[in-house]
Amino acid sequence: MAKLLMNFRNTIIVSLILALIFIIGFGMHSPGGFDNIFWQALFRYIHVVCGILWIGLLWYFNFVQIRKMPDIPAELKPAVSKFIAPEALFWFRWSALATVVAGLILAMLRGYLVDVLTLGLAGGFDPISDARYMLLGAGVWLAIIMFLNVWGIIWPNQKIALGIKEADADAKAKAARIATLASRTNTLLSLPMLTTMAMTQTMFG
C-alpha cells in the first residue's frame, strides 16, 4: 500500500477506478437506471470535482504563492517559477475549462440553461419562479468571467512572466503584475460565485 501511495499517478488511477465503480453502482441501483437523472448526477460530480481543483489552485496561488514569493530568497525563486508554477497552471487552466463545460452541460440536462444564462429573463421575469435562475445565473456568469480571465489574461501573461514565452525584463514584470491583478480579481469573485452555487442548490434544489 505504501508503494502505491508513494506513486501519485497510480494513486489517482486507483481512486478513479473506485469512483467509477461507485458511479456504475448508482446507475445500476437508482430507480431510473442510467436515465437523465443519472447523467445530471454524473455531470454534477464532474463539475464539483473539477471546481474543487480549479478554486483550490486559485486559492493556493493567492493565499500562499503570490503572498510568499517576496519572502523567498532570490536563489530559490527559480524552483517555484520553473517547476511548481507551470505545473500548477496546467491543472489550473484545464480544470477551469472542465468546470465551466460540465456546469453548462448540467444546466442543459436540468432544462434551465437558457434561464440561467438570461438571469431568469427568458420569457419574462417572475420574481417568485425565476428568482432561482437569477441567483444561479449570476453565479454562472461570474464563473464564466473567471474562466475567461484564466485563459484570456492570466495564462497568456503568466507565460511571459515565467519565461515560457521569451520577453525582456520589463515585459516580464508588466505581465506578472497583470496576471496577479487578474488572479486577485478571480479570488474576489470566487466567494460570491460559490455562494450563489451552494445556496441556490440547497434552497431551491
KAHU-V455428 format. One record per pair of residues at least 12 apart in sequence whose ideal C-beta (glycine too) atoms are under 6 Angstrom apart, sorted by the first residue. I is the first residue (numbers start at 1). J is the second residue. Records with the same first field share a line. If there is no record, write none. Layout:
I: J / J
//
This chain:
39: 109
40: 109 / 110
43: 102 / 105 / 106
44: 106
46: 102
47: 102 / 103 / 106
50: 95 / 98 / 99
51: 99
53: 95
54: 95 / 96 / 99
55: 190
57: 88 / 92
58: 186
61: 183
62: 187
66: 180
81: 162
85: 162
89: 158
93: 150 / 155
96: 147 / 150
100: 147
115: 133
116: 133 / 136 / 137 / 140
119: 134 / 137
120: 133 / 134
132: 200 / 204
135: 196 / 200
136: 196 / 200
138: 196
139: 193 / 196 / 197
142: 189 / 193
143: 193
146: 186 / 189
149: 182 / 186
153: 182
154: 179 / 182 / 183
157: 175 / 178 / 179
158: 179
160: 172 / 175
161: 175 / 176 / 179
//
